[in-house]
């Protein structure tokens, strides 16, 4: 029995080997192509994730800013509502203050007349009642005499020398000042000390 390989069998084997080699090259090329394609998909996915992360951060910042704006609005609304209640009588007090001035002048005039003593006591009682009612609503008269001059509370109409009152303090009050809680209704009209005369 002969061990020689038949020529067509050798050619067939060679062709098969060539095909396998080509197929191996094609497989390697296909694997490389698949790998490159997978890398591109990963890169695209990472890019998309980065964009989504940036959008998420932007929306989170926007939500936090909107929440802070809303909280500020809520606090401002509460403060405005409280102020509206707190100072609801402001215009009434403004109109009432000159009436109180007139009442005080009438009381002073009545005190100068000895025959009007019963009227004076009645007027003083009415004045106390008025002051009590105003005090209940947060209105206070301010006596500036002897206090340091404060441009936020006092309106200076003159300056005069004084040995008793320190320079820059109020020598006397010409018209009482009033405030409603912590808001000035009317400044006091005052004369300010210029210190001892030289």
SVG drawing of the C-alpha trace seen along z (x, -y; Angstrom):
<svg xmlns="http://www.w3.org/2000/svg" viewBox="-65 -135 69 137">
<polyline fill="none" stroke="black" stroke-width="0.4" points="0.0,0.0 1.4,-3.4 1.7,-6.3 1.9,-9.0 -0.5,-11.8 -2.7,-12.2 -2.0,-15.6 -5.6,-16.7 -5.8,-15.8 -2.7,-17.9 -4.2,-20.8 -7.3,-20.4 -5.4,-20.4 -3.5,-23.5 -6.7,-25.3 -8.3,-24.4 -5.2,-25.7 -5.3,-28.9 -9.0,-29.3 -8.4,-28.7 -5.6,-31.4 -7.8,-33.8 -10.7,-33.0 -8.4,-33.6 -7.3,-36.9 -11.0,-37.8 -11.9,-36.7 -9.1,-38.8 -10.2,-41.7 -13.8,-41.2 -12.8,-40.9 -10.8,-44.1 -13.7,-45.8 -16.1,-44.6 -13.7,-45.8 -13.4,-49.3 -17.2,-49.4 -17.7,-48.5 -15.1,-51.2 -17.0,-53.8 -20.3,-52.8 -18.7,-53.0 -17.3,-56.5 -20.7,-57.6 -22.4,-56.2 -19.8,-58.0 -20.4,-61.2 -24.1,-60.9 -23.7,-60.2 -21.5,-63.3 -24.2,-65.4 -26.9,-63.9 -24.8,-64.5 -24.3,-68.2 -28.1,-68.5 -28.8,-66.9 -26.4,-69.4 -28.0,-72.3 -31.5,-71.2 -30.4,-70.6 -28.9,-74.2 -32.1,-75.6 -34.3,-73.7 -32.2,-74.9 -32.3,-78.5 -36.1,-78.3 -36.5,-76.9 -34.4,-79.7 -36.3,-82.3 -39.6,-80.8 -38.4,-80.8 -37.4,-84.4 -40.7,-85.3 -42.6,-83.5 -40.6,-85.2 -41.1,-88.6 -44.8,-88.0 -45.0,-87.0 -43.0,-90.1 -45.2,-92.4 -48.4,-90.9 -47.0,-91.4 -46.1,-95.0 -49.5,-95.6 -51.1,-94.5 -48.5,-96.1 -48.7,-99.5 -52.4,-99.4 -53.2,-102.4 -50.3,-104.6 -52.4,-107.0 -54.9,-107.3 -52.2,-108.1 -50.7,-110.7 -54.0,-112.5 -54.6,-112.2 -51.3,-113.7 -52.1,-117.3 -55.4,-116.9 -53.4,-115.8 -51.2,-119.0 -54.3,-121.1 -55.6,-119.3 -52.3,-119.9 -52.4,-123.6 -56.0,-123.9 -55.0,-122.1 -52.1,-124.6 -54.4,-127.5 -56.9,-126.1 -54.2,-125.6 -53.4,-129.3 -56.9,-130.2 -57.5,-129.3 -61.3,-129.4 -61.0,-126.6 -59.6,-124.0 -62.5,-121.6 -62.2,-121.8 -58.5,-121.2 -58.9,-118.0 -61.5,-116.7 -59.2,-117.5 -56.3,-115.7 -58.5,-112.7 -59.4,-112.7 -55.8,-113.1 -54.8,-110.1 -57.5,-108.0 -56.3,-109.1 -52.7,-108.2 -53.8,-104.8 -55.7,-104.0 -52.9,-105.1 -50.4,-103.1 -52.5,-100.0 -52.1,-100.4 -48.3,-100.9 -48.2,-104.7 -45.7,-106.5 -45.0,-110.1 -41.3,-111.0 -39.9,-113.5 -36.7,-114.8 -35.7,-117.4 -32.2,-116.7 -31.5,-113.8 -28.7,-114.0 -29.9,-115.3 -30.8,-112.5 -31.6,-113.5 -33.6,-110.3 -36.0,-111.4 -35.6,-115.1 -35.9,-118.1 -33.7,-121.0 -35.2,-124.5 -32.6,-126.5 -29.4,-126.3 -28.8,-128.3 -26.1,-128.4 -26.7,-126.6 -24.5,-126.1 -26.8,-123.4 -27.4,-121.2 -24.4,-119.7 -23.6,-120.7 -25.5,-118.7 -28.3,-117.8 -31.9,-119.1 -32.5,-122.2 -36.2,-122.2 -38.9,-120.6 -41.3,-122.8 -43.5,-120.0 -43.7,-116.4 -42.6,-113.6 -44.5,-110.3 -43.8,-106.8 -45.9,-103.8 -44.0,-100.8 -40.6,-101.2 -41.7,-103.5 -41.5,-107.3 -44.8,-109.1 -43.5,-112.6 -40.1,-114.0 -40.0,-116.2 -39.3,-119.9 -36.4,-120.9 -33.9,-123.5 -30.4,-122.2 -27.7,-123.3 -24.6,-124.9 -22.8,-124.6 -21.8,-127.4 -21.7,-130.9 -18.2,-132.3"/>
</svg>
